[in-house]
């Protein structure tokens, strides 16, 4: 049985303690300054002898280690899902080994329903495909049938014009010729019968029969001539028009059948395409669900050590519940990482006042807090172009830029998540006059310091140059051997007020102080850049500065 996680209460307690510690520290500092004899500081603590020496120009910030190359594993299941199984953090896994398993019971049910929809869509698509083929064959048959009608109509018209009509006219002409010949013969016979009748060889009855035969042949001739006239005037034109009309009607019917066939085919094809599209859609949905089911079990794409996302993101990324068994995760949420331990990168944040001193390719030194001799060389690999938006969580006015320092050749001693101090070396000044950064007091574009003159504090304007987190180069205004106060002495001359136009922008030379807690960049911005005296001293959280090793910050960045 899994118990509820106490982490939300721990986080609230951590945040309360985080905000309460600076208040408590300020109260203690105030009590220390108001104690009896609180202003009676020793000369060694209060004064610093200005001298020449080598000054390393560097920017020191706190940071966190991470692997330079890392394989991030995210949840690829749609929506929310619950982590059923997760290998313990720090476990070394081989490629192909199961890392995590997400709850996919809802996906399994959806996949079953989708499989049913997929089969129905497939049946509808097959039916539409067969109907399309049937309709296509039917349309082809209808078109061929009507095309034959057109051919037959053309043949009938041609046959009549070139055959039947001339034949009928020839028969009518022949009938007239025969009738004329028969009439001529009938007349010759009658004339001969009349001559014989005069001589008494033919009876009157035979003569009348021959005369009747002549009349009959005259009627036959008239009938043949009328028949030819009817053919020429009525029958042939009528038959031509009828056959021509039949041909035209067959052609129109062919056009109608073709149009109808195209419409039927288009309808059948549209239905086929619609059913095919539906089938493809259902198939893609089924494949997507099957793919999603396959992504419920997450296997290692490469060998490496398992690091939970809640660990790799840092202590202040608490908007989401830590990755653990039983936790709900969303799609594309980072679950675990498999870092490549052969090369490490230090992640840090550079304040805008020091941004001009940090460039890609610069050498850097990374000091690991958890190691006694944990000082490693590296190079600046990346400096962000835009300020870090997450830093506004603690201070909306804080502008810091993310930077990455690559540390090559890790032999397993460095681990992701280790706290470290990053020193980016921008150059080195040789044999220059220098003093502690906290002894300088900026007023607009001018800088002042308090110089010890026969035991009395004298206010003097000086010119300063480059600096690191502890020391600043004195260009003019002081000489070697003079002693300066590390704080504003009691009964000292008052510092001049900066002009209104120059009061807003702080002087980077005296604004940067010693780096703070390496655990978080935002906390660094609040503690060091949020207020107080520049560079330390009373009221600024600083203390006495040793005169030895002025060329660079102490190990760990003075934390």
GUROTOR-77477 format. One line per 8 residues: for each residue x, y negated, z negated of C-alpha. Coordinates in steps of 0.05 Angstrom, whole numbers, plus 32768, in hexadecimal, padded with zeros to 4 digits. Example, Ala and Ser with C-alpha at 12.3 -4.5 7.8 and 13.67 -1.06 7.14 Angstrom:
! residues 2
80F6/805A/7F64  8111/8015/7F71
END
This chain:
! residues 559
8000/8000/8000  801C/7FBD/8015  8019/7F85/7FE1  800C/7F3D/7FF2  804A/7F13/8001  805D/7EDE/7FCD  8083/7EB6/8001  8050/7E7C/8007
8056/7E6E/7FBC  80A2/7E73/7FC0  80A3/7E43/7FFA  8078/7E10/7FD4  80A6/7E16/7F98  80E3/7E0E/7FC5  80C8/7DCF/7FE4  80B5/7DB1/7FA0
80FB/7DC0/7F88  8119/7DA4/7FC8  80F7/7D61/7FBF  8101/7D60/7F73  814C/7D6B/7F75  815E/7D28/7F95  8131/7D03/7F63  8152/7D28/7F29
8197/7D19/7F45  8186/7CCF/7F4B  816C/7CCD/7F04  81AC/7CED/7EEA  81D6/7CBC/7F12  81AF/7C81/7EF5  81B7/7C9D/7EAF  8202/7CA6/7EBA
8209/7C5E/7ED2  81E2/7C43/7E96  8207/7C6B/7E62  8232/7C45/7E2E  8273/7C32/7E4F  8258/7C48/7E92  827D/7C10/7EB7  82BF/7C20/7E97
82DE/7C49/7ECE  8327/7C5C/7ED1  8353/7C3A/7F05  8361/7C7C/7F27  8317/7C89/7F32  8303/7C42/7F45  833C/7C2D/7F74  835D/7C4A/7FB1
83A1/7C35/7FCC  839E/7C25/8016  83D4/7C4A/803D  83E6/7C63/8081  83DF/7CAA/809A  83C1/7CD7/80CE  8375/7CD1/80D5  834E/7D07/80F7
830F/7CEB/8119  82DA/7D20/8111  8291/7D2B/8104  827F/7D5B/80CC  823A/7D7A/80C9  821A/7DB6/80AA  81FF/7DEF/80D4  81EA/7E37/80DA
8208/7E70/8102  81E4/7E97/8137  81F9/7EC7/816D  820D/7EA6/81AF  81E9/7EDC/81D6  81AA/7EFA/81BA  8171/7F23/81D6  812F/7F06/81BD
80F4/7F36/81B8  80AF/7F17/81B9  8069/7F32/81B4  804C/7F3B/81F9  8006/7F51/81E3  7FCF/7F1F/81F2  7FAF/7EFB/81B8  7FBB/7F0E/8170
7FD6/7F52/815C  7FED/7F72/811B  8033/7F8F/8110  802A/7FD9/80FF  8074/7FEC/80FD  80B4/7FC4/80F9  80FA/7FDF/80EE  811E/7FC1/80B2
8145/7F82/80BE  8190/7F8D/80C7  8186/7FD2/80E5  81B3/7FE2/8120  818A/7FFD/8159  819E/801C/819B  8181/800C/81DF  813D/802D/81E8
8131/8036/819D  80ED/8023/8181  80F0/7FE0/815D  80A8/7FCD/8150  8061/7FE3/815E  8024/7FB5/8163  7FDB/7FC7/8157  7FBB/7FD6/819B
7F7A/7FF8/8187  7F50/7FC0/81A5  7F78/7FC6/81E6  7F6B/8011/81E9  7F20/8006/81E5  7F23/7FD0/821A  7F4D/7FFD/8246  7F18/8034/8242
7EE0/8004/8256  7F0C/7FE8/828D  7F19/802E/82A8  7ECE/8039/82AF  7EC6/7FF6/82D3  7F01/8008/82FF  7EE1/8049/8316  7E9F/8027/8324
7EC2/7FF3/834D  7EE9/8028/8373  7EA8/804E/8384  7E87/800E/839D  7EC5/7FFE/83C7  7EC5/8044/83E7  7E7B/803E/83F6  7E84/7FF9/8415
7EBE/8014/843F  7E94/804E/845A  7E58/8020/8467  7E85/7FF2/848E  7E9D/802C/84BA  7E55/8043/84C5  7E3F/7FFD/84D7  7E7A/7FF5/8505
7E69/8036/852A  7E1F/8024/852E  7E2F/7FDF/854B  7E5E/7FFE/857E  7E27/802F/8593  7DF2/7FF8/8599  7E21/7FCD/85C3  7E32/8007/85F1
7DE9/8018/85FA  7DD7/7FD1/860F  7E15/7FCC/863A  7DFB/8009/8660  7DB9/7FE5/866A  7DDE/7FAA/8688  7E04/7FD9/86B7  7DC4/7FFC/86CB
7DA0/7FBA/86D8  7DD9/7FA2/8702  7DD9/7FE4/8729  7D8D/7FE2/8734  7D92/7F9A/874E  7DCB/7FAB/877B  7DA9/7FEA/8793  7D6A/7FC5/87A3
7D8C/7F8C/87C6  7DBD/7FB6/87ED  7D93/7FF5/87F5  7D49/7FF7/87E6  7D38/7FB3/8804  7D5C/7FBE/8847  7D40/8004/884A  7CF9/7FEC/883F
7D02/7FB6/8874  7D1E/7FE9/88A5  7CE4/8018/8897  7CB2/7FE0/88A2  7CD4/7FCC/88E3  7CD5/8014/88F9  7C8C/801C/88E8  7C7B/7FDF/8913
7CA4/7FFA/894C  7C82/803D/8948  7C3E/801C/8944  7C4E/7FF3/8981  7C66/8031/89A6  7C28/8058/8992  7BFC/801E/89A8  7C1F/801C/89EB
7C16/8066/89F5  7BCD/8062/89DF  7BC2/802A/8A11  7BE5/8051/8A49  7BBA/808E/8A3A  7B7B/8065/8A39  7B8D/8043/8A7A  7B9A/8087/8A9A
7B5A/80A3/8A7D  7B33/8068/8A9D  7B51/8077/8AE1  7B3F/80C0/8AD9  7AFA/80AE/8ABF  7AEC/8088/8B01  7AFC/80C7/8B27  7AD4/80F1/8AF6
7B0D/8118/8AD8  7B04/80FC/8A92  7AC3/80F9/8A6E  7AAB/80B9/8A4E  7AB2/80D8/8A0A  7AFC/80E4/8A16  7B03/809E/8A30  7AE3/8082/89F1
7B11/80AC/89C7  7B4D/8090/89EA  7B32/804A/89E2  7B27/8058/8997  7B6E/8070/8993  7B88/802F/89AF  7B61/8008/897C  7B7D/8034/8945
7BC4/8028/895D  7BB6/7FDD/895D  7B9F/7FE2/8914  7BDD/800B/8902  7C0A/7FD6/8923  7BE8/7F9E/88FE  7BED/7FC5/88BD  7C38/7FD1/88C7
7C44/7F88/88D6  7C1C/7F74/8897  7C44/7FA6/886E  7C85/7F86/8886  7C6A/7F41/8876  7C57/7F57/8830  7C9C/7F73/8825  7CBE/7F34/883C
7C91/7F02/881A  7C7E/7F25/87D9  7C9A/7F69/87C9  7CE4/7F5C/87D5  7CE6/7F18/87B0  7CBE/7F35/8777  7CEA/7F72/8770  7D29/7F47/8773
7D10/7F19/873D  7CFC/7F54/8711  7D3F/7F76/8718  7D64/7F35/870E  7D3A/7F27/86D0  7D48/7F6D/86B6  7D93/7F60/86BF  7D90/7F1D/869B
7D66/7F3A/8663  7D98/7F73/865B  7DD1/7F41/8656  7DAB/7F18/8622  7D9C/7F57/85FB  7DE6/7F69/85FE  7DF8/7F24/85E2  7DC4/7F2C/85AB
7DDD/7F71/8599  7E25/7F58/8598  7E13/7F1E/856B  7DEB/7F4A/853E  7E24/7F7C/853B  7E55/7F46/8529  7E26/7F2D/84F2  7E1C/7F73/84D7
7E66/7F82/84D9  7E76/7F40/84B7  7E44/7F4F/8481  7E5F/7F95/8478  7EA7/7F7C/8479  7E97/7F45/8446  7E78/7F79/8419  7EB5/7FA5/8423
7EE5/7F6C/8412  7EBB/7F59/83D5  7EBB/7FA0/83BC  7F05/7FA7/83CA  7F14/7F66/83A5  7EEA/7F7E/836B  7F0F/7FC0/836B  7F52/7F9D/836D
7F3D/7F6F/8334  7F27/7FA9/8309  7F66/7FD0/831B  7F92/7F95/8308  7F6D/7F8D/82C7  7F76/7FD7/82B9  7FC0/7FD4/82C9  7FC7/7F96/829E
7FA7/7FB9/8263  7FD1/7FF7/826E  800F/7FCB/8271  7FF8/7FA8/8231  7FEF/7FEC/8210  8036/7FFD/8224  804F/7FBD/8204  8031/7FCF/81C1
806F/7FF7/81B3  80AE/7FCD/81B8  80F0/7FEE/81C7  8135/7FD1/81C2  814C/7FB6/8206  8194/7FB9/81EE  81BD/7FD0/81B2  81C3/7FA0/8178
81B1/7F8D/8131  8168/7F7C/8123  815D/7F35/810A  8117/7F1F/80F9  80FD/7EDF/8119  80EE/7EC0/80D5  8137/7EC8/80C2  8156/7EAE/8102
812A/7E70/8104  8142/7E54/80C2  8125/7E44/807F  80FA/7E09/8093  80D4/7E2A/80CC  809A/7E42/80A2  805F/7E30/80CE  8054/7E7A/80DC
8051/7EB7/80AF  8092/7EDD/80AD  8096/7F19/80DB  8088/7F58/80B2  805C/7F95/80B5  8013/7F81/80AF  801F/7F3A/80C7  7FF7/7F1E/8101
801F/7F06/813D  800A/7EE0/817B  801D/7EE9/81C3  8063/7ED1/81D5  8075/7ECC/818B  80BD/7EDE/817C  80C1/7F1E/8153  8109/7F32/814E
814C/7F23/816E  8186/7F50/817F  81C4/7F24/817A  8206/7F32/819C  8238/7F2D/8163  8275/7F26/8190  826C/7EDA/8196  824C/7EAA/8164
8231/7E64/816A  822A/7E30/8134  81EA/7E07/8138  81EE/7DC1/811B  81CD/7D7D/8122  81F3/7D3D/8131  81DA/7CFB/8116  81CF/7CC5/814B
8205/7C9A/812C  8239/7CD0/813B  821D/7CE7/817D  824F/7CBF/81A6  8289/7CE5/8184  8270/7D2A/8198  8276/7D42/81E0  8274/7D85/8202
82B7/7DA9/8203  82D3/7D88/81C4  82F8/7DB4/8193  82D6/7DC4/8152  82E3/7DE8/8111  82AD/7E12/80F0  82B4/7E20/80A5  8288/7E59/808B
8272/7E4E/8044  826D/7E97/8032  82B5/7EA7/8045  82F4/7E93/8020  831E/7E89/805E  82E2/7E7E/808C  82FE/7E48/80BA  82F6/7E57/8105
8306/7E31/8144  82D1/7E23/8178  82BA/7DF2/81AE  827D/7DC7/81B6  8252/7DEB/81EA  8214/7DC1/81EA  81F9/7D7E/81D1  81AE/7D72/81D9
8198/7D38/8204  815B/7D29/81D8  8155/7D24/818C  813B/7D60/8165  80F0/7D58/815D  80EC/7D87/8121  8117/7D58/80F8  80DC/7D28/80F2
80BD/7D5A/80C2  80E5/7D3B/8089  80F6/7CF7/80A5  80D2/7CD9/80E2  810A/7CA4/80E9  8142/7CD8/80EA  8161/7CE3/812E  818F/7D20/8133
81A6/7D46/8171  81B0/7D91/8172  81F5/7DAA/8184  8214/7DEF/818E  825C/7E03/8180  8272/7E45/819D  82A1/7E70/8173  82C0/7EA6/81A0
82DF/7EE7/818A  82B4/7EFC/814F  82CD/7F3D/8132  8290/7F4B/8108  82A1/7F1B/80CF  826E/7EE7/80E2  8224/7EF5/80DD  81E6/7ED0/80F6
81C7/7EA1/80C3  8207/7E91/809D  820D/7E48/8085  8249/7E22/809E  8269/7DDE/80A6  8279/7DC5/80EC  82B1/7D93/80F8  82B4/7D78/813F
82F8/7D5A/814C  82F6/7D1D/8179  833F/7D09/8172  8375/7CF5/8140  8395/7CB2/812E  83DD/7CB4/8119  83FD/7C87/80E4  83C1/7C58/80DB
83AA/7C30/809F  836E/7C51/807E  8341/7C4E/8042  8305/7C76/8027  82C5/7C6B/804D  829F/7C5A/800D  82CA/7C1D/8001  82AF/7BFB/803F
8270/7BD1/803A  824E/7BBF/807C  8227/7B7F/8085  820B/7B7E/80CB  8246/7B7D/80FC  8278/7B6B/80C4  8299/7B98/8090  82B2/7B85/804B
82D7/7BA7/8012  82EC/7B95/7FCB  8337/7B8F/7FC2  8359/7B92/7F7E  837E/7B51/7F73  83A1/7B4E/7F2F  8369/7B76/7F0F  8331/7B4E/7F2F
8305/7B62/7F69  830F/7B37/7FA7  82DC/7B3B/7FE1  82FF/7B41/8024  82E6/7B49/806B  8309/7B80/8092  8306/7BA0/80D7  82FC/7BEB/80DA
8302/7C1D/8113  82F4/7C67/811A  82E5/7C92/80DE  82D5/7CD8/80C8  82A8/7CEF/808F  82D9/7CD5/8059  830B/7CA2/8074  8307/7C66/80A1
833D/7C45/80CB  834C/7BFE/80B2  835E/7BD4/80EF  8368/7B91/80CD  835E/7B6E/808A  8387/7B9C/805C  83D0/7BAE/8054  83EF/7BEE/803E
83F4/7BF3/7FF2  83B7/7BC8/7FE2  8383/7BE8/7FB7  8338/7BE7/7FC7  82FC/7BF6/7F9B  82D3/7C33/7FAA  8294/7C11/7F90  8279/7BCB/7F85
829D/7BB4/7F46  8279/7B91/7F0D  827C/7B45/7F10  8297/7B4A/7F57  8286/7B16/7F8D  8244/7B24/7FAD  8245/7B41/7FF3  822B/7B10/8029
81E7/7B1E/8046  81E6/7B36/808D  81C2/7B0C/80C1  817A/7B22/80D0  818C/7B36/8117  81C5/7B62/80FE  81A6/7B7F/80C0  8180/7BB8/80E2
81B5/7BE2/8106  81E5/7C05/80D6  822F/7C08/80E4  8242/7C4F/80F7  8287/7C46/80D9  826B/7C41/8093  8228/7C63/809B  8242/7CAA/80A1
8250/7CCB/805F  8265/7D10/8049  8239/7D48/8063  8205/7D65/8036  81E7/7DAA/802B  81F7/7DD8/8065  81B5/7DFC/805E  818C/7DCD/8088
8194/7D92/80B8  8156/7D6D/80A0  816E/7D6F/8058  81B0/7D54/8071  818C/7D18/8090  8165/7D09/8051  819F/7D0E/8021  81D5/7CEB/8048
81B2/7CBB/8078  8172/7CAB/8054  818F/7C74/8027  81C2/7C62/7FF3  8205/7C41/7FF8  822D/7C51/8037  825F/7C88/802E  8253/7C94/7FE3
8268/7C6C/7FA6  8239/7C59/7F6E  81F2/7C5E/7F83  8205/7C84/7FC2  8212/7CC9/7FA6  825E/7CC4/7FB1  8296/7CCD/7F80  82E0/7CBF/7F7A
8309/7CCD/7FB7  834C/7CEF/7FB2  8385/7CCB/7FD3  83A4/7D0C/7FED  8394/7D2A/8031  8373/7CEC/804F  8375/7D08/8095  8336/7D33/8090
82FD/7D4B/8065  8305/7D81/8031  82F2/7DC8/8041  82A8/7DD1/8048  829C/7D88/805D  829B/7D6C/8017  825C/7D91/8005
END
